[in-house]
Amino acid sequence: MYLEETMGILCWRDIVDMLWSISAGLNFIHGHGLVHGNLHGGNILVECDVNSIDTKITDTGLHLPADKLMSFQQIYGVIPFVAPEIFNKNLLTKASDIYSFGMIMWMLSAGVRPYYDRPHDKQLIKEICSGLRPSIVNGTPAVYSRLMFQCLDVNPLNRPAASQLHECFGNWISEICDSPDPSDLSNQFDAAEEIKFSNLKNFDFNIAQCHEMAIYCSRPLLDHA
């Protein structure tokens, strides 16, 4: 996984670039009236070279029509990335994909997988459905945190559309990567970058060890819900 390759150290400009690419893929899926249904950190492919980084969504076998709410007998996925309404009602929607996107945002900002240090079991599901979300990582730009928690909102109607995410990250790239003039947004990310790399002297370069019951492979979850 890319996080292991980079030891969890990603610069903010690369994070924004990666999320812009992921949001483009999700916007394409939703724009064709489909939902992904199983979006998580393990099915994001990253290709990078000296000058660029490209990110793509894979594992598209669960793409399904999204013209109406869909109900299934089985819940399938990776618990930390599954929206709470799926556990409650077994419903897959475009909004549940957005929740998964929000967890990917947190994972890239933190440099570790969500809930890596605890069992992925019924107790975790219960807490997620009761409002548990990962804590904001120190130094995360406020504008990033706001968007991330909007994606993770317990009410699916409050989450942004994939098209809005794609437009937002495109605007961020223009301001923080392409524009030579400083702005409030670029200043936020510059300050976050300074905090991130000033903390490297205290950084443990051993990737955090996952709990033995933290499972990041997609699996049937009906028995856990």
C-alpha angles and dihedrals in degrees: 000000000000093000090060092047091054094037087237094295110130125159115233095243090057090047091054091046091051093048091049089056093046092048089050090056093046091047089053091051094047092042089062092054095258138120124214095217098191108050114157141137094274096063096052112101119204125199118182140170134173095289107028147026125211127191128192137183116237136175093068096162092109095057105137138173112278101194089110138016111282126217125195136188090224133050112213129183148062110313100226091053098045116104115240094239089062090060091045100044107007089240124152115198139153087263091058088056088054090055089054089050089054090055089051087053090054093046092053092046093049098039091225136081116266116265091001092151100058140052117277095227144121091292092057091048090051091051093047090051088049092055107275113157130166116268120256112263115242111264097022110147111254092232089055093048092050093052093044094053090045087058089049095048113139089228108071090206090065094057119100122248120252089248090057091050092050092050092046096051090044089056091047092053090051092052103039101031109025108029116084091203120085119239137177088265096049090045090054092053093042090054091047090052091053091051092048096052096038086060093054092090087066095038119123104224090199105097110242111268113242121233109257089243095049101108121191099176119098111257141158108281103184092107090052100048 
